[in-house]
Amino acid sequence: MTTIKSEYNGGLRTSATHVKSGNQFLTDAPLDNNGKGETFSPTDTVAAALGSCMMTVMAIAGEKEGIDLTGMHLETTKVMSATLPRKIAALKVEFFWDNCPLNEEKREWLKDVGRNCPVALSLHPDLRQEINFHF
């Protein structure tokens, strides 16, 4: 069954629709690649997917252990290659969780869960994943 349907809308913009829910998002080419940069670029969605996937699997694992990750947040920086072919060279993800209630052993366990999320494991090994946890 189809998961996502996408359409080119012109003006270097696409729309993607999640078939099951009907939710939609747009992408634009980035400013540094002939676009308007008015919304996520396709490579921005990859950067967002990594952080979202990591937090999601961490939350799933946490729930099984009675751990509520509410308040955890992250910031992602996407670094594009300086040479052709154009590609994502690195994704830098900084996790923050003020007042983390976990001991060091549980923190390391949770970090390992995040580092092994499906998106992280699906990205090409040449794409550097620089993950830092501040909790």
Secondary structure as the mmCIF struct_conf table of DSSP 4:
data_model
#
loop_
_struct_conf.conf_type_id
_struct_conf.id
_struct_conf.beg_label_comp_id
_struct_conf.beg_label_asym_id
_struct_conf.beg_label_seq_id
_struct_conf.end_label_comp_id
_struct_conf.end_label_asym_id
_struct_conf.end_label_seq_id
STRN STRN1 ILE A 4 GLY A 10
TURN_TY1_P TURN_TY1_P1 GLY A 11 LEU A 12
STRN STRN2 ARG A 13 HIS A 18
TURN_TY1_P TURN_TY1_P2 VAL A 19 SER A 21
STRN STRN3 GLN A 24 ASP A 28
HELX_RH_3T_P HELX_RH_3T_P1 LEU A 31 ASN A 33
TURN_TY1_P TURN_TY1_P3 ASN A 34 ASN A 34
BEND BEND1 GLY A 35 GLY A 35
BEND BEND2 GLU A 38 THR A 39
HELX_RH_AL_P HELX_RH_AL_P1 PRO A 42 LYS A 64
TURN_TY1_P TURN_TY1_P4 GLU A 65 GLY A 66
TURN_TY1_P TURN_TY1_P5 THR A 70 GLY A 71
STRN STRN4 HIS A 73 MET A 80
BEND BEND3 ALA A 82 PRO A 85
HELX_LH_PP_P HELX_LH_PP_P1 ARG A 86 ARG A 86
STRN STRN5 ILE A 88 PHE A 96
TURN_TY1_P TURN_TY1_P6 ASP A 98 ASN A 99
HELX_RH_AL_P HELX_RH_AL_P2 GLU A 104 ARG A 115
TURN_TY1_P TURN_TY1_P7 ASN A 116 ASN A 116
BEND BEND4 CYS A 117 CYS A 117
HELX_RH_AL_P HELX_RH_AL_P3 PRO A 118 SER A 122
BEND BEND5 LEU A 123 LEU A 123
TURN_TY1_P TURN_TY1_P8 PRO A 125 ASP A 126
BEND BEND6 LEU A 127 LEU A 127
STRN STRN6 ARG A 128 HIS A 134
#
